[in-house]
Amino acid sequence: MPFINYVTQIQFDFGAVSLLPQECERIGITRALVVTDAGVRAAGVLQRALDALGTLPCAVFDQTPSNPTEAAVRAAVEVLQRERCDGLIAVGGGSSIDLAKGVAIAATHPGPLKTYATIEGGSPKITAAVLPLIAVPTTSGTGSEVARGAIIIVDDGRKLGFHSWHLVPRAAICDPDLTLGLPPLLTAATGMDAIAHCMETFMSAAFNPPADGIALDGLKRGWAHIERATRDGSDREARRQMMSASMQGAMAFQKGLGCVHSLSHSLGGVNPKLHHGTLNAMFLPAVVRFNAEAEPVRRERRLERMAHAMGLASASDIPEAIRDMNARLGLPRGLAEMGVERAWFDKVIAGALADHCHATNPRLASAEDYREMLEASM
């Protein structure tokens, strides 16, 4: 039975980062661990958040890897406990926000992190004891600031999802100012991540009309503004629209994702250096073609409705339009250009079949289907 839940308190505006102290007070955070990464610190964005906090005591963990790991979660928990922090503020992209969610679990729940992974049956074990979290996104991609999930590479090398309504940040502070000047390739890759969320959740067969409406509107905003945001990092309106598309994609994907993310999660576990959003951009054309044959997609004319939101003449134009967009954005032409090897395929396919997104694709994929999608994406 579908469960529909919207969602958390969101502050969305230019300059919204100034609201950090009042959100900490509202939530009851008196001493925060700020979770971020070295790039956000170097860009000066972390300092803007720290300045906004003013006199509120805080400690900083800035060693978030590009794909968060259980080892990094442990390192952050050590800082949190040493500094006696009672809450978390994540300042960064999806990696920092997801790492903070891992810290929120690990600091308050016993045992290894994989105990709480979705495919291990761990979601019901995540309780309200998790530490409170405020999320301040600095990219427009994952939408983790309004999502119930986190993706973390656990100690055994698997890239696993952790899902609980207790993990939804208690506040999301969406300040497009923090994304101004984001480098073009990172803008493009994170923007295509947001677009993938909107498209894939809209294709999912689960019944959730609010999610469908949010996803379709997010797709329209993202598709119309991603080139502007990539071309001119100071375009305030494009940055605002991309941050909205990112937020909307994550609000919608409570409905479920599919083969794009099954493959991206698995391949990202095989080679953690690969960027998740870029992988999603590579897989989207092949998965859209595969899903075109799904009965719910055909019955509800879902590809036609996506084509209309993208300003395309027909549904059959979508895969090539995505490839063309990737090229215009300067993204790779395929997986081979990213260094992916066919020798990895068996391991990637095994991971995709076990991934939590596999079952919510509108058409159930077999191992051979995944192999064909990988080959088509090379």
Wavefront OBJ file of the C-alpha trace (Angstrom):
o trace
v 0.000 0.000 0.000
v 1.477 3.405 -0.950
v 2.468 5.677 1.913
v 2.308 9.403 1.136
v 4.051 11.824 3.477
v 5.079 15.466 2.863
v 7.730 16.138 4.267
v 9.651 18.666 6.441
v 10.013 22.389 7.123
v 11.739 24.091 4.196
v 13.201 27.598 4.130
v 13.708 28.459 0.450
v 15.076 31.847 -0.598
v 18.213 33.747 -1.404
v 19.917 34.425 1.911
v 18.009 31.706 3.774
v 21.236 30.485 5.405
v 20.847 33.390 7.840
v 17.968 31.432 9.410
v 20.270 28.727 10.776
v 20.247 30.023 14.393
v 16.464 30.194 14.587
v 16.118 26.699 13.126
v 18.612 25.332 15.666
v 16.627 26.962 18.447
v 13.337 25.609 17.108
v 14.701 22.088 16.895
v 16.643 22.220 20.154
v 20.209 21.964 18.845
v 22.505 23.742 21.307
v 25.884 22.451 20.090
v 26.123 21.324 16.471
v 28.484 19.147 14.503
v 28.742 20.729 11.059
v 29.330 17.986 8.474
v 30.867 19.167 5.215
v 33.740 18.471 2.825
v 37.068 20.041 1.958
v 35.749 21.555 -1.283
v 32.904 23.388 0.449
v 35.376 24.734 2.983
v 37.838 25.819 0.277
v 35.085 27.587 -1.674
v 34.229 29.713 1.354
v 30.692 28.351 1.589
v 31.278 26.649 4.937
v 32.414 29.961 6.404
v 29.148 31.593 5.316
v 27.234 28.980 7.286
v 29.519 29.347 10.304
v 29.129 33.129 10.160
v 25.356 32.687 10.086
v 25.516 30.500 13.213
v 27.119 33.371 15.106
v 27.757 32.450 18.723
v 26.109 29.013 18.601
v 28.793 26.498 19.686
v 29.796 24.051 16.972
v 32.476 21.663 15.773
v 33.333 20.863 12.158
v 33.919 17.570 10.357
v 35.116 18.398 6.827
v 36.382 15.019 5.610
v 33.286 13.786 3.778
v 34.422 11.691 0.775
v 32.768 12.103 -2.629
v 30.887 8.866 -1.934
v 30.258 8.672 1.839
v 31.619 5.619 3.626
v 31.024 3.865 6.911
v 34.615 4.677 7.885
v 33.894 8.404 7.446
v 30.717 7.990 9.510
v 32.783 6.520 12.349
v 35.313 9.339 12.131
v 32.558 11.952 12.315
v 30.898 10.183 15.261
v 34.201 10.374 17.136
v 34.278 14.156 16.652
v 30.625 14.473 17.622
v 31.101 12.531 20.844
v 34.361 14.238 21.758
v 32.790 17.687 21.283
v 29.527 16.653 23.026
v 27.329 17.783 20.129
v 23.578 17.241 20.347
v 22.653 17.783 16.708
v 23.933 17.912 13.148
v 24.096 20.546 10.424
v 25.059 19.224 6.988
v 26.494 21.878 4.659
v 27.266 20.508 1.220
v 25.973 18.281 -1.523
v 24.275 14.946 -1.184
v 27.442 13.282 0.094
v 27.669 15.515 3.170
v 23.942 15.275 3.875
v 23.957 11.494 3.489
v 27.031 11.185 5.689
v 25.277 13.253 8.360
v 22.314 10.885 8.186
v 24.715 7.991 8.719
v 26.131 9.806 11.753
v 22.596 10.411 13.064
v 22.062 6.636 13.022
v 25.477 5.444 14.187
v 25.712 7.839 17.139
v 22.434 6.599 18.606
v 22.044 2.984 17.441
v 24.226 -0.050 18.276
v 26.018 -2.335 15.855
v 27.524 -1.935 12.372
v 25.815 0.434 9.969
v 24.729 -2.328 7.577
v 22.327 -3.491 10.332
v 20.097 -0.559 9.335
v 20.344 -0.881 5.537
v 17.073 -1.212 3.649
v 17.956 -4.439 1.820
v 19.068 -5.960 5.136
v 15.621 -5.307 6.591
v 17.039 -2.524 8.716
v 14.593 0.325 8.086
v 12.274 -0.548 11.016
v 15.310 -0.633 13.325
v 15.975 3.092 12.764
v 14.144 4.856 15.568
v 13.257 8.374 16.656
v 16.463 8.321 18.711
v 18.403 9.562 15.649
v 20.115 12.879 16.191
v 18.284 15.930 14.803
v 19.640 17.154 11.486
v 19.425 20.442 9.579
v 20.423 20.180 5.901
v 21.892 23.099 3.944
v 22.447 21.975 0.324
v 25.202 23.637 -1.682
v 24.466 21.806 -4.952
v 21.249 21.193 -6.856
v 21.214 17.456 -7.357
v 20.351 14.798 -4.817
v 17.652 16.641 -2.885
v 18.760 14.728 0.196
v 17.701 17.727 2.285
v 14.054 16.644 1.947
v 14.533 12.886 1.540
v 14.165 9.990 3.944
v 17.127 8.089 2.508
v 20.916 8.051 2.459
v 23.383 6.101 0.320
v 26.562 4.963 2.080
v 29.340 2.517 1.175
v 29.536 0.115 4.110
v 32.644 -1.692 5.299
v 32.084 -4.735 3.075
v 32.188 -2.521 -0.054
v 28.493 -2.486 -0.882
v 26.812 0.830 -1.663
v 23.604 0.548 0.357
v 20.500 2.622 0.938
v 19.222 3.570 4.387
v 15.587 4.680 4.557
v 13.434 5.906 7.409
v 11.093 8.825 7.963
v 13.187 9.481 11.068
v 16.085 10.385 8.732
v 14.265 13.263 7.045
v 16.118 16.435 8.113
v 14.155 18.426 10.679
v 14.750 21.518 8.546
v 15.963 22.130 5.002
v 17.555 25.505 4.305
v 17.599 25.911 0.536
v 19.603 29.033 -0.302
v 20.376 29.362 -4.037
v 23.063 31.918 -3.143
v 25.193 29.011 -1.910
v 25.227 27.457 -5.393
v 26.327 30.576 -7.285
v 29.660 29.922 -8.954
v 29.467 26.136 -8.648
v 31.826 24.794 -11.382
v 30.147 24.011 -14.722
v 30.745 20.243 -14.755
v 29.523 19.845 -11.186
v 26.488 21.988 -12.017
v 25.774 19.774 -15.016
v 26.286 16.451 -13.219
v 24.236 17.380 -10.151
v 21.571 18.970 -12.336
v 21.188 15.788 -14.372
v 20.909 13.905 -11.085
v 17.901 16.064 -10.201
v 16.393 15.543 -13.653
v 16.926 11.775 -13.357
v 15.065 11.784 -10.039
v 12.114 13.599 -11.573
v 11.984 11.357 -14.638
v 12.523 8.036 -12.945
v 10.056 8.604 -10.134
v 7.445 9.784 -12.650
v 7.876 6.532 -14.595
v 7.529 4.396 -11.462
v 4.222 2.544 -11.357
v 3.423 3.182 -7.689
v 0.236 5.172 -6.994
v 1.229 8.591 -5.690
v -0.435 11.432 -7.646
v 1.148 14.213 -5.534
v 4.603 12.798 -6.306
v 3.754 12.610 -10.011
v 2.723 16.262 -10.108
v 5.796 17.418 -8.195
v 8.124 15.320 -10.368
v 6.666 16.536 -13.661
v 6.893 20.183 -12.604
v 10.453 19.620 -11.332
v 11.412 18.051 -14.675
v 10.048 21.072 -16.545
v 12.026 23.494 -14.369
v 15.230 21.470 -14.463
v 15.213 20.759 -18.188
v 14.538 24.421 -19.020
v 17.283 25.842 -16.793
v 20.171 23.361 -16.566
v 22.017 24.758 -19.571
v 21.688 28.333 -18.297
v 22.967 27.345 -14.859
v 25.889 25.429 -16.375
v 26.825 28.163 -18.824
v 26.629 31.022 -16.323
v 27.237 30.142 -12.687
v 26.015 33.592 -11.596
v 22.560 33.269 -13.219
v 20.420 33.665 -10.114
v 17.125 32.639 -11.697
v 18.632 29.491 -13.226
v 20.179 28.598 -9.870
v 16.853 29.120 -8.110
v 15.011 26.910 -10.595
v 17.636 24.148 -10.403
v 17.509 24.139 -6.602
v 13.747 23.780 -6.831
v 14.035 20.941 -9.363
v 16.452 19.161 -7.036
v 14.183 19.584 -4.024
v 11.124 18.469 -6.012
v 12.844 15.362 -7.362
v 13.591 14.213 -3.832
v 10.130 15.110 -2.530
v 8.747 12.919 -5.310
v 11.054 9.930 -5.147
v 9.463 8.669 -1.967
v 7.284 7.021 -4.656
v 10.243 4.908 -5.776
v 13.005 5.017 -8.386
v 14.172 2.264 -10.730
v 16.844 0.820 -12.997
v 18.803 4.058 -13.426
v 19.534 4.147 -9.716
v 19.926 0.378 -9.348
v 22.737 0.549 -11.880
v 24.247 3.789 -10.554
v 24.292 2.563 -6.967
v 25.888 -0.730 -7.956
v 28.476 0.743 -10.317
v 29.283 3.430 -7.760
v 30.023 0.675 -5.274
v 32.352 -1.082 -7.728
v 34.225 2.183 -8.367
v 33.487 4.832 -5.716
v 35.335 7.498 -7.730
v 32.498 7.636 -10.271
v 30.096 10.556 -9.797
v 26.539 9.417 -9.079
v 24.795 12.188 -11.026
v 26.983 11.614 -14.082
v 26.198 7.894 -13.961
v 22.481 8.672 -13.844
v 22.862 10.877 -16.922
v 24.609 8.019 -18.755
v 21.951 5.421 -17.890
v 18.820 7.512 -18.460
v 18.510 7.019 -22.271
v 18.750 3.220 -22.094
v 16.357 2.967 -19.151
v 13.781 5.255 -20.787
v 13.853 2.984 -23.855
v 13.468 -0.095 -21.643
v 10.586 1.451 -19.695
v 8.737 2.477 -22.864
v 7.479 -1.111 -23.059
v 6.142 -1.133 -19.484
v 2.353 -1.503 -19.395
v 1.755 1.252 -16.759
v 3.982 3.658 -18.701
v 2.094 3.018 -21.938
v -1.357 3.044 -20.338
v -0.853 6.378 -18.611
v 1.136 7.917 -21.475
v 3.906 8.786 -19.067
v 6.621 9.255 -21.687
v 4.360 11.545 -23.713
v 3.721 13.641 -20.609
v 7.456 13.857 -19.901
v 8.134 14.851 -23.516
v 5.615 17.677 -23.201
v 7.310 18.935 -20.018
v 10.651 18.853 -21.857
v 9.318 20.702 -24.897
v 9.825 17.717 -27.208
v 7.632 16.705 -30.123
v 7.187 13.058 -29.124
v 8.064 10.481 -26.502
v 10.434 8.747 -28.907
v 12.621 11.864 -28.871
v 13.436 11.603 -25.141
v 16.476 9.259 -25.184
v 18.285 11.175 -27.908
v 17.362 14.500 -26.309
v 19.044 13.345 -23.095
v 22.162 12.294 -24.995
v 22.237 15.649 -26.773
v 21.787 17.496 -23.479
v 24.639 15.539 -21.896
v 26.873 16.514 -24.820
v 25.921 20.197 -24.635
v 26.639 20.192 -20.902
v 30.110 18.757 -21.439
v 29.364 15.439 -19.730
v 30.919 12.177 -20.962
v 29.486 10.506 -24.046
v 29.179 7.182 -22.255
v 30.474 4.897 -19.534
v 33.610 3.977 -21.462
v 34.706 7.601 -21.384
v 34.370 7.427 -17.586
v 36.729 4.438 -17.438
v 34.058 1.766 -16.929
v 35.153 -1.707 -18.052
v 32.991 -4.532 -19.373
v 34.818 -6.869 -16.996
v 32.849 -5.170 -14.191
v 29.447 -5.971 -15.674
v 28.736 -9.200 -13.765
v 29.386 -7.536 -10.418
v 27.377 -4.453 -11.392
v 24.419 -6.577 -12.508
v 24.438 -8.608 -9.288
v 24.382 -5.391 -7.281
v 21.626 -3.860 -9.393
v 19.375 -6.904 -8.944
v 19.821 -6.621 -5.153
v 19.407 -2.835 -4.991
v 16.422 -1.303 -3.195
v 15.428 0.603 -6.377
v 15.208 -2.513 -8.552
v 11.690 -3.563 -7.536
v 10.074 -0.148 -8.103
v 11.010 0.137 -11.767
v 7.784 -0.010 -13.833
v 9.142 -3.011 -15.750
v 11.058 -5.674 -13.845
v 14.545 -6.029 -15.301
v 16.371 -9.338 -15.648
v 20.123 -9.811 -15.516
v 20.199 -9.827 -19.317
v 18.131 -6.630 -19.447
v 20.679 -4.939 -17.177
v 23.520 -6.203 -19.366
v 21.860 -4.678 -22.426
v 21.368 -1.356 -20.613
v 25.012 -1.317 -19.575
v 26.148 -2.084 -23.112
v 23.862 0.602 -24.573
v 25.312 3.120 -22.091
v 28.958 2.445 -22.921
l 1 2 3 4 5 6 7 8 9 10 11 12 13 14 15 16 17 18 19 20 21 22 23 24 25 26 27 28 29 30 31 32 33 34 35 36 37 38 39 40 41 42 43 44 45 46 47 48 49 50 51 52 53 54 55 56 57 58 59 60 61 62 63 64 65 66 67 68 69 70 71 72 73 74 75 76 77 78 79 80 81 82 83 84 85 86 87 88 89 90 91 92 93 94 95 96 97 98 99 100 101 102 103 104 105 106 107 108 109 110 111 112 113 114 115 116 117 118 119 120 121 122 123 124 125 126 127 128 129 130 131 132 133 134 135 136 137 138 139 140 141 142 143 144 145 146 147 148 149 150 151 152 153 154 155 156 157 158 159 160 161 162 163 164 165 166 167 168 169 170 171 172 173 174 175 176 177 178 179 180 181 182 183 184 185 186 187 188 189 190 191 192 193 194 195 196 197 198 199 200 201 202 203 204 205 206 207 208 209 210 211 212 213 214 215 216 217 218 219 220 221 222 223 224 225 226 227 228 229 230 231 232 233 234 235 236 237 238 239 240 241 242 243 244 245 246 247 248 249 250 251 252 253 254 255 256 257 258 259 260 261 262 263 264 265 266 267 268 269 270 271 272 273 274 275 276 277 278 279 280 281 282 283 284 285 286 287 288 289 290 291 292 293 294 295 296 297 298 299 300 301 302 303 304 305 306 307 308 309 310 311 312 313 314 315 316 317 318 319 320 321 322 323 324 325 326 327 328 329 330 331 332 333 334 335 336 337 338 339 340 341 342 343 344 345 346 347 348 349 350 351 352 353 354 355 356 357 358 359 360 361 362 363 364 365 366 367 368 369 370 371 372 373 374 375 376 377 378
